[in-house]
Amino acid sequence: MAIFEPRVREFPIRDLSVTELLFEGLDRDPSATVLIDGATGAETTAAELRSRIERLAGGLTAEGLAPGRVVGILAPNVPDYVTVFHAVAYAGGTVTTINPTYTVPEIAYQLEDAGADILVTVPALLPLAREAVAATGTSTLLVIGEAEGVPSIEDFMGEPLAAQVPVDLDDFTVVLPYSSGTTGKPKGVMLTHRNLVANIEQIRPVQALKPGDCSIAFLPFFHIYGLLVLMNLFPCEGCRIVTMPRFDLEQFLTLAQDHRATHLYIVPPVALALAKHPMVDRFDLSSLVNVMSAAAPLGADLEAAVEARLGARACQGYGMTELSPVSHCTGPDGARHGASGRAVPGTFCRIVDPDSGRDLPAGSEGELWVRGPQVMKGYLNNPDATAACVSEDGWLRTGDLAVIDEDGFLFIRDRLKELIKYKGFQVAPAEVEAALNGHPSVADAAVIGQPDDEAGEVPVAFVVAAPGAEIDETALRAHVDTCLAHYKQPVDYHVVEAIPKSASGKILRRLLRDELAAVPAE
């Protein structure tokens, strides 16, 4: 077995919950500002954040709503997202983070699959939340802020909880984000306190943050990238984040300028804007030290263009929800443009030939396998999917084709999986196909990803009309809009006579990609 070893093989993982680790960081300087509401400018100090977490945890516990319960959070990035997440974790509960752009069926599916007892949302999303809750076994609805007829989290502030409710740090699922699979519905990824604490400790020395450092938190907290790196790592290090409920380039640049951001955590579409959009020249971004892109590969030329324009180091990291999420990251000792950095401490890798299962040497292309303390516990309610993804001896098969060079730098080449990555979000073709096939005019459907300069990839649909029916694209788009989040919806539709399939019935997506490539550009 050919194993690529990290430069740091072992590191201490202390017996702490993720909230106890957060409290250590907050206690270093209780007066330091750690959260700023980008929309209002309201600031929260380390002491205030700790107090709110303890009081909400105490109130939820007193009402019997936290220990052992699953709590859904359906909200954009707001400061009290941090409060709710850690109050539930501190009280011995599990959080399932829900994409606020989801439709009612998508929200209801996640609530039901996760077994959520409580849903916490914001006033703007109450109509969706109410409808989703009514369709599930979720019994309690709370709101961040104020809304008529719905209890606020303020109503549940109680006596501070004095200590972490005991849980098995290695086994208890503290957060349950959902990750799209290649077949069917998204799967709940079970991440333990140990997973999160280990990953924070793994990336701390690589990111080398200092108290007073600042980042603009537009990466959504429901996504593991934003949740771990911004919502947890930054306050753990005594740093501050400025929350953005949704990405807007001008607001992002304004906040980065006004708050003297030192570190930016972005995705490739934002990198493209930072490198090329004329608006960037209107802002003073001289405070920037580091710009880290992840969630999808970034081309070496674009990475270098960001660095040259901003005068700050531009680099990349690699991870996935099942890795809590970071396995590779570029440290302060040098970047290699086009690479996703080196393995973080305690992370071992293999490059495996997907056909033969044989381990490959440095410089060879194969599937990336990863083993380390950040590897998930498994998929909720899905032992078969877990077994297909994680081997008995703990190796996670990433589904990404990659090369590791002689110096340990990782280069992502392509994907074995059929997942489409739209602006860092995963889109499962099977889920979109199921929605299309639910329309009476569609007899069959297939979805593939089409390369896109801004999004990375966009979904494109091929549909076959049902006997005696015609495809009305407007009606089909309206149908899809009722059951899929915007980023999952096809940007183009192609009506075909038949979907190419193998003898076993598997869609031959390669042939569809070839067909799409042959279509002349408009």
C-alpha positions in Angstrom: 0.0 0.0 0.0 1.5 3.3 -1.1 0.6 6.0 1.4 1.4 9.7 1.2 2.1 10.8 4.7 1.6 14.3 6.1 4.5 16.3 7.2 3.0 16.3 10.7 1.9 12.7 11.4 0.4 13.2 14.9 -1.1 16.1 16.8 -3.0 16.3 20.1 -6.8 16.1 20.0 -8.1 17.1 23.4 -11.2 15.8 25.1 -13.3 18.8 24.4 -16.7 19.4 22.7 -16.6 21.9 19.9 -18.3 24.5 22.1 -15.8 24.0 24.9 -13.1 24.7 22.3 -14.9 27.8 21.2 -15.2 29.0 24.8 -11.4 28.7 25.2 -11.0 31.1 22.4 -13.6 33.5 23.6 -12.1 33.6 27.1 -8.8 34.8 25.8 -10.1 38.4 25.5 -13.8 38.7 26.5 -13.9 42.3 25.4 -12.9 41.5 21.8 -15.5 41.9 19.0 -16.0 38.5 17.4 -19.2 39.0 15.4 -20.4 41.9 13.3 -23.7 42.0 11.6 -22.8 43.2 8.1 -26.3 44.5 7.5 -26.7 46.6 10.6 -23.2 47.0 12.0 -24.2 45.6 15.4 -21.3 44.1 17.2 -21.0 41.1 19.6 -18.1 40.7 22.0 -16.6 37.3 23.0 -18.2 37.6 26.5 -21.6 38.5 25.0 -21.5 35.5 22.6 -20.6 33.1 25.4 -23.3 34.4 27.6 -26.0 34.1 24.9 -24.9 30.5 24.1 -25.0 29.5 27.8 -28.3 31.2 28.4 -30.0 29.7 25.3 -28.6 26.3 26.2 -29.9 26.6 29.7 -33.4 27.6 28.5 -33.6 24.9 25.9 -32.5 22.3 28.5 -35.1 23.6 31.1 -37.8 23.1 28.5 -36.6 19.7 27.5 -35.9 20.8 24.0 -32.2 20.2 23.6 -30.4 17.1 25.1 -30.6 14.3 22.6 -32.8 16.3 20.2 -32.2 17.3 16.6 -32.6 21.0 15.8 -32.8 22.3 12.3 -31.5 25.8 11.4 -33.1 27.3 8.3 -31.5 30.8 8.1 -29.0 32.9 6.2 -25.8 34.1 7.9 -26.8 36.2 10.9 -24.8 36.5 14.2 -27.4 34.5 16.2 -26.8 31.5 13.9 -23.6 31.0 15.9 -25.7 31.3 19.2 -28.2 28.7 18.2 -25.7 26.2 16.8 -23.5 26.2 19.9 -26.4 26.4 22.4 -27.7 23.2 20.9 -24.3 21.6 20.8 -23.5 22.7 24.4 -26.9 21.3 25.6 -26.1 17.9 24.1 -28.2 18.2 20.9 -27.6 17.8 17.2 -27.9 20.5 14.6 -29.0 19.8 11.0 -28.1 22.8 8.9 -30.6 23.5 6.1 -30.1 25.5 2.9 -32.3 28.6 3.1 -32.9 28.6 -0.6 -34.6 25.2 -0.4 -38.2 24.6 -1.5 -40.8 23.3 0.9 -40.4 19.6 -0.2 -36.6 19.8 0.2 -36.9 21.3 3.7 -39.5 18.8 4.7 -37.4 15.9 3.4 -34.4 17.0 5.5 -36.4 17.6 8.6 -38.0 14.2 8.3 -34.9 12.3 7.5 -32.9 14.0 10.3 -35.7 13.4 12.8 -35.7 17.1 13.7 -37.9 18.0 16.7 -37.3 21.8 16.4 -36.8 24.2 13.5 -35.2 27.6 14.1 -35.7 30.1 11.2 -35.9 33.8 10.5 -39.0 35.9 9.9 -38.5 36.1 6.1 -38.5 32.3 5.8 -41.5 31.7 8.1 -44.0 30.9 5.3 -41.7 28.1 4.0 -40.9 26.9 7.5 -44.5 26.7 8.6 -45.5 24.7 5.5 -42.5 22.3 5.9 -43.1 21.8 9.6 -46.7 21.0 8.9 -45.7 18.2 6.6 -43.3 16.5 9.1 -43.0 15.4 12.7 -41.2 18.6 13.7 -43.1 19.9 16.7 -41.6 23.2 17.6 -40.9 26.3 15.5 -38.7 29.2 16.8 -37.5 32.4 15.2 -34.3 34.4 15.3 -35.7 37.9 15.8 -39.4 38.7 16.2 -42.5 37.4 14.4 -46.1 37.5 15.4 -47.4 34.3 16.8 -44.0 32.5 16.8 -41.7 32.1 19.9 -38.4 33.8 19.6 -35.1 32.4 20.8 -35.1 35.3 23.2 -38.1 33.7 24.9 -36.0 30.6 25.6 -33.1 32.5 27.2 -32.8 31.0 30.7 -30.3 30.4 33.5 -26.9 29.8 32.0 -25.9 26.2 31.5 -22.9 25.7 33.7 -21.2 22.9 31.7 -21.3 20.9 28.6 -24.0 18.2 28.7 -21.9 15.0 28.6 -21.8 13.3 25.2 -19.6 10.6 23.6 -17.2 12.9 21.8 -16.2 10.1 19.3 -19.7 8.9 18.6 -22.3 11.6 19.2 -23.4 13.5 16.0 -23.2 17.2 16.8 -23.9 18.4 13.3 -25.8 16.8 10.4 -25.2 18.7 7.1 -26.6 17.1 4.0 -24.5 16.2 1.0 -25.9 15.2 -2.4 -25.2 11.7 -3.6 -25.1 10.4 -7.1 -28.3 8.5 -6.6 -31.6 9.9 -5.1 -31.9 12.3 -2.2 -29.2 14.1 -0.3 -27.6 12.2 2.6 -27.1 13.3 6.2 -23.4 13.4 7.0 -22.8 12.5 10.6 -20.0 14.6 12.1 -19.0 14.2 15.7 -17.5 16.7 18.2 -14.2 14.8 17.7 -14.4 15.4 13.9 -14.9 19.1 14.3 -12.4 19.7 17.1 -9.8 17.6 15.2 -10.3 19.6 12.0 -10.1 22.9 13.8 -6.8 21.8 15.4 -5.6 20.5 12.0 -6.0 23.8 10.2 -5.0 26.2 13.0 -1.3 26.0 12.4 -1.8 26.1 8.6 -4.0 29.2 8.6 -1.9 31.0 11.3 -4.6 33.5 12.3 -3.9 36.2 14.8 -6.3 37.9 17.2 -7.7 40.9 15.4 -7.8 39.2 12.0 -11.1 39.7 10.2 -13.0 37.9 7.4 -16.3 38.6 5.6 -18.6 35.6 6.2 -20.6 35.2 3.0 -19.9 31.5 2.8 -23.2 30.1 4.1 -23.1 28.6 7.6 -25.3 25.8 6.5 -22.4 24.6 4.3 -19.6 22.9 6.2 -16.9 25.2 4.6 -18.5 28.3 6.2 -19.6 26.5 9.3 -16.1 25.2 10.3 -13.7 27.8 8.9 -15.6 31.0 9.5 -18.2 30.3 12.2 -15.9 28.2 14.4 -12.2 28.7 13.6 -12.3 32.5 13.6 -13.9 33.0 17.0 -11.8 30.1 18.4 -8.8 32.2 17.4 -10.1 35.4 18.9 -10.7 36.8 15.4 -13.9 38.4 14.0 -16.2 37.7 11.2 -18.7 40.1 9.5 -21.8 38.2 8.5 -23.5 38.6 5.1 -26.9 37.0 4.6 -26.4 36.7 0.8 -23.5 37.5 -1.5 -23.4 40.8 -3.3 -20.1 41.9 -4.8 -20.4 45.6 -4.0 -21.4 44.9 -0.4 -18.7 42.3 0.0 -16.0 44.7 -1.2 -17.5 47.5 1.0 -17.4 45.4 4.1 -13.9 44.1 3.3 -12.7 47.7 3.0 -14.5 49.2 5.9 -13.7 46.4 8.4 -10.1 46.1 7.1 -10.5 42.4 6.3 -7.2 40.4 6.5 -8.3 37.0 5.2 -11.0 36.2 2.6 -12.4 32.7 2.2 -14.0 32.4 -1.2 -15.2 30.1 -4.0 -14.0 30.2 -7.7 -16.9 32.5 -9.0 -15.8 35.1 -6.4 -12.2 34.6 -7.4 -13.2 35.4 -11.0 -14.8 38.6 -9.9 -11.9 39.7 -7.8 -9.5 39.1 -10.7 -11.5 40.7 -13.4 -14.5 42.9 -12.3 -13.8 46.6 -12.8 -15.7 47.4 -9.5 -12.8 46.0 -7.5 -10.5 49.0 -8.3 -12.9 51.3 -6.5 -12.1 49.8 -3.1 -9.1 49.9 -0.7 -8.3 46.2 0.0 -4.7 46.9 1.1 -5.4 45.2 4.5 -5.7 41.8 2.9 -3.0 39.2 3.7 -4.5 36.0 2.4 -7.3 34.9 0.0 -8.2 31.2 0.2 -10.4 29.5 -2.4 -12.0 26.1 -2.0 -15.2 24.1 -2.7 -14.1 23.6 -6.4 -10.8 23.7 -8.2 -9.4 27.0 -9.2 -7.2 27.4 -12.3 -3.6 28.4 -11.7 -3.9 31.4 -14.0 -6.9 32.7 -12.2 -5.3 32.1 -8.8 -2.2 34.1 -9.9 -4.4 36.9 -11.3 -6.2 37.3 -8.0 -2.9 37.5 -6.2 -1.4 40.1 -8.6 -4.5 42.3 -8.5 -5.0 42.3 -4.7 -1.4 42.2 -3.6 -2.3 39.4 -1.2 -1.4 35.8 -1.3 -3.9 33.7 -3.2 -4.1 30.0 -2.5 -6.4 27.0 -2.3 -7.6 24.3 0.0 -9.5 21.0 -0.6 -12.1 19.2 1.4 -15.6 17.8 1.4 -18.5 17.6 3.8 -17.5 14.1 4.7 -14.1 15.4 5.8 -15.4 18.0 8.2 -14.3 19.5 5.7 -10.6 20.1 5.3 -8.0 17.5 4.2 -5.6 19.8 2.3 -4.7 23.4 2.7 -2.0 25.8 1.6 0.1 26.9 4.6 2.2 30.0 5.2 5.3 28.3 4.0 4.5 28.7 0.3 1.8 28.1 -2.3 1.9 26.4 -5.6 -0.6 27.9 -8.0 -3.1 25.4 -9.2 -2.5 23.1 -6.2 -4.9 22.6 -3.2 -2.0 22.6 -0.8 -0.6 19.8 1.3 -2.3 17.4 3.7 -3.1 18.9 7.0 -1.6 17.3 10.1 -2.7 13.7 10.8 -4.1 13.2 7.3 -2.9 10.3 5.2 -3.6 9.9 1.5 -3.6 7.4 -1.3 -3.9 7.7 -5.1 -5.8 4.7 -6.3 -6.3 3.4 -9.8 -10.2 3.4 -10.1 -10.1 0.4 -12.5 -7.6 -1.9 -10.8 -7.7 -0.7 -7.2 -3.9 -0.5 -7.3 -2.1 2.3 -5.4 -0.2 4.7 -7.6 3.0 6.6 -7.0 3.6 10.4 -6.9 2.8 12.1 -10.1 0.1 9.6 -11.2 -3.5 10.4 -11.6 -6.1 8.3 -9.7 -8.9 8.6 -7.1 -7.9 10.4 -3.9 -8.5 8.4 -0.7 -8.1 10.1 2.7 -7.8 8.8 6.2 -7.7 10.9 9.4 -9.6 12.0 12.5 -11.8 14.3 10.4 -13.4 11.5 8.4 -17.1 11.4 9.1 -18.9 8.8 11.3 -21.0 7.9 8.3 -24.3 8.7 6.5 -27.4 8.8 8.5 -29.9 6.0 7.9 -27.7 4.7 5.0 -25.2 2.0 6.0 -24.8 0.9 2.4 -23.8 4.3 1.2 -21.4 4.6 4.2 -19.8 1.3 3.3 -19.4 2.3 -0.3 -17.7 5.6 0.7 -15.6 4.6 3.7 -13.6 1.3 3.9 -13.5 -0.8 7.0 -10.0 0.5 7.8 -11.1 4.1 7.6 -10.2 5.2 4.1 -12.7 7.7 2.6 -13.0 7.4 -1.2 -13.4 11.0 -2.3 -14.6 10.3 -5.9 -12.2 13.0 -7.1 -9.4 12.2 -9.6 -6.2 13.8 -8.4 -2.4 13.9 -8.5 -0.1 14.3 -5.6 3.4 15.4 -6.6 6.8 14.5 -5.0 6.5 17.4 -2.6 3.0 16.4 -1.3 1.0 19.0 -3.2 -2.4 18.0 -4.3 -3.8 18.8 -7.7 -7.5 18.0 -8.4 -8.0 16.9 -12.0 -11.6 15.7 -12.4 -14.4 13.8 -10.7 -15.3 10.2 -10.8 -18.7 11.0 -9.3 -21.5 12.3 -11.4 -22.1 15.3 -9.1 -22.3 18.7 -10.7 -20.6 21.4 -8.7 -22.4 24.8 -9.1 -20.5 27.5 -7.3 -19.2 25.0 -4.8 -22.7 23.4 -4.1 -23.3 19.8 -5.1 -26.1 19.0 -7.5 -27.0 15.3 -7.9 -28.2 14.6 -11.4 -30.5 11.9 -10.1 -32.4 14.3 -7.9 -33.0 16.7 -10.8 -33.9 13.9 -13.1 -36.5 12.7 -10.6 -38.1 16.2 -10.6 -38.2 16.3 -14.4 -39.7 12.8 -14.6 -42.4 13.9 -12.2 -43.9 16.2 -15.0 -46.6 14.4 -17.1 -45.1 15.5 -20.4 -41.7 13.9 -19.7 -41.1 10.2 -20.4 -37.4 10.2 -19.5 -34.7 12.7 -18.5 -31.0 13.0 -18.0 -28.9 15.8 -16.5 -25.2 16.6 -16.9 -22.9 19.4 -15.9 -21.8 22.0 -18.5 -18.6 24.0 -17.8 -19.3 27.6 -17.0 -16.7 30.4 -16.3 -18.7 31.9 -13.5 -20.3 28.9 -11.8 -17.8 26.2 -12.5 -20.6 24.0 -13.8 -24.3 24.4 -14.6 -27.0 21.7 -14.9 -28.2 21.0 -18.4 -31.2 18.7 -19.0 -32.0 16.3 -21.8 -35.7 15.3 -21.9 -37.8 12.8 -23.9 -41.5 13.7 -24.5 -44.2 11.3 -23.3 -46.2 9.7 -26.0 -48.7 12.2 -27.4 -47.2 15.1 -25.4 -45.0 18.0 -26.3 -42.3 19.6 -24.1 -43.3 23.1 -23.0 -40.1 24.4 -21.6 -41.9 27.3 -19.7 -44.2 24.8 -18.0 -41.3 22.5 -17.2 -39.3 25.3 -15.7 -42.3 26.3 -13.6 -42.7 22.7 -12.4 -39.0 22.4 -11.4 -39.1 25.7 -9.6 -41.7 24.2 -7.2 -39.5 21.4 -6.0 -35.8 22.3 -6.5 -33.6 25.0 -5.2 -32.6 27.5 -7.8 -29.0 26.3 -8.1 -30.2 22.7 -9.0 -32.5 23.9 -11.8 -31.3 23.2 -15.4 -30.2 26.3 -17.3 -30.9 24.7 -20.7 -33.2 22.0 -22.0 -32.6 19.8 -25.0 -35.5 17.7 -26.3 -34.2 14.3 -27.6 -35.7 11.1 -29.0 -34.1 8.9 -26.4 -31.6 9.0 -23.5 -28.5 6.9 -24.3 -28.2 4.1 -21.8 -26.0 1.0 -21.2 -27.3 -2.5 -21.3 -27.8 -2.3 -17.5 -29.9 0.9 -17.9 -27.2 3.3 -16.7 -27.3 6.7 -18.4 -24.3 7.2 -20.7 -23.6 10.8 -19.7 -20.3 10.8 -21.7 -22.4 10.6 -24.9 -24.6 13.4 -23.8 -21.5 15.5 -23.0 -20.1 14.8 -26.5 -23.5 15.8 -28.0 -23.5 19.0 -26.0 -19.9 19.8 -27.0 -20.9 19.4 -30.7 -23.6 22.1 -30.4 -22.3 25.3 -32.0 -21.9 28.3 -29.6 -24.4 31.0 -30.1 
